[in-house]
Amino acid sequence: SEGNKISTTIVNLKGQIEEINPAKVNLDSGFFGRLLESITGKTAISKYFKKFETYSQAINGIIETLEEGGASLQEENAIFLQDKTKLIEFTKRMKEKLEILNHTSFKLNNIIEQEKDEDQKRFLIQDVDYTLQQQTMDLQQMVLTSAQGVMALDVLIKNNRELITSIKRIKNVVMVALNIGVMVSI
């Protein structure tokens, strides 16, 4: 949702910039323009600067919104990093338990092979080994799910970093580009 808010804000910024793009403004007054200038006292340049000031304030507001979005993304990344660390620790614990279960299963198989009593052997296979295998599969699935969670968090963190970089780039480039465009037009 934060990314969507930022993308909407960037689209709004683009629209604002298009409105005051000096390359699209005709600062050369034609005959009627000069006639109006002599009556109103407002030149095409003064009208443009008035429009530029108005839109410049709106652009500053948009850039502030982008900065707030960037700060929010940084906070999200901090939370994601904490969650990732917890998942990694959880995965390590589950792998340790899996090792114990695998070792137990190996020992149990040795006991089953050596067992002479068929009823006892059947009990060990049907009840004990079956339960052990189910627990092993459950732990394996938990490990896989945790690994997928770590990868998903990595993707989110990377995307947020890209958005934060884009926000900084927009902030640094847009205002400079607008000011240069205005100076060149004048």
N, C-alpha and C positions, 0 to 999 in steps of 0.2 A: 504493500500500500504506500509505503514511503517512496519507493521508486516510481510509482504511478504519479504521486503528487509532484515529485521532482520533474518527471517528464512533462506533465501538464504545465508546470511553471516554466520550463524551458521553451515549450511551444508558445506560451504567452509572451515570453521575452523576445522570441523571434518575431512575433507579430508587432510588438512595440518597436523593435529595431527597424522593421520594414517601413513603419509609419514615418520614421524620422530619417530614413536613409538619405543622406545628402545627395547621392547620385541620382535619386529619383525626383529630386526637387528642382524645379526650374527657377533659379534665382534671377534670371534675366527677364526683366519686365518688358513686355511688349508695349505697343502704343497705349492700349487700354490700361495696362498695368501702371504705366507712368502717369496716366491721367488720374487713376484712382489714388496713386501715391501722392500726387499734388493736392488732392482733395482731402484725403484722410491723414496724410503725413506718415503713413505706415508703409515702409518699403517691403519688398519681398523678403529681404534678408531679416528685417526686424520681425516679420510674421513667422519666419522659419525659426528664429531664435526663441520666440515665445512658445512655439510648438515644441521645440527642442527642450526647453526648460520643463515644460509640463510632462513630456514623455520621459525626460531624464529622471524626474522624481519617481515616476512609475517604475522605471527600470531599476532604480535604486531599491525600491520596495521589493521588486521581484528578486533582485540579487540577495537581499536580506532573507527572503523566504527560502532561497536556495541554500544560503549559509545555515539556516535553521535545519533544513532537511539534511545537510551534510553532517551537522552535529548529531542529529538523531541517528543517522547511519553509523556514525562512530560509536555511539552508545550501544546500538544493536550489535555491532561487531564485538564489543567488549563482552556482551552477554553470550553471543555465539561462541566466543573463544572459551568462556567458562564452561558452557555446555559441552563443547568439544573435549575439553580436558576431562570432564566428568565421564563422558562416554569412553574415552581412551582408558581411563582408570577402571571403569566397569568392565570393559573388554578384557583387560589384563586379568582381573579377578575371575572372570568366566573361563578364560583360557587355563588358568591354574586349576580351577575345578574340573575342567575337561581332562587335564592331565591326570588328576587323581582318579576320575572315573575310568579313564582308559587303562590306567594301571590296575585298578580294581577289577575291571573286566578281564584283563589278562590273567590276573591271579585266579579269578573265578573260573575261567576256562580251564586252567590247570587243575583246579579242584574237581571240576565236572569230569574231566578226562580220567582222573584217578578214582572217581567214585565207583564203587562196586554195586551198591544198592540201587536198583532201577527206579524205585519210588523216590528216593532221595535225589537221584540224578534228574528225574523229570521235574521235581519240585524246584531244584536249582535252575534248571533251564527255563521253565514256564513262569515262575514267579520272580525269582531273584534276577536272572540274566535279562529277562524281558523288561523289568522295571528299570534296570540299569541302562539298558539300550535306549529306552524312552527318555530317560533323564539326559543321556548323552546327546540325543538328537535335539532335545529342547535347548540345551546349552549351545550346541552348534548353531542353531537358528538364532539364538540371542546374540551370539558373536557376529554372525553375518549381518543381522539387523543393525547392530551397533556400528559395524564398519560402514554400512550404507549411510547411517546417520552422520558419521564423521565426514564422509565424502560430501554429503548434502550441505553440511555446515561449511565445509571448505568452499563450495561453490557460492553459497550466500555471502560469505566473507569476501571472496574475490570480487563478486558483483558489486557489493557495497563499496569496496575500495575503488573500483573503476568509476562508480558514480561520484564518489568524493573527489577523485582526480578530475573528472569532467566538470564538476562544480567549480573547483579552483581554476581550471583552465578558462571556463566561461567568464568567471568573475574577473580574471586578469586580462583577458583579451577583449571582451565586449566594450568596456568603457574606453579603453585605449583606442580601439578601432573606431568607435563613434567619434571621439574627439579628433582623431586624425582625419576622418572623413569630413567632418565639419570644417576643419582648418583648410583642407585641400579645396573644398567647395567654395569657401570664401576667397 
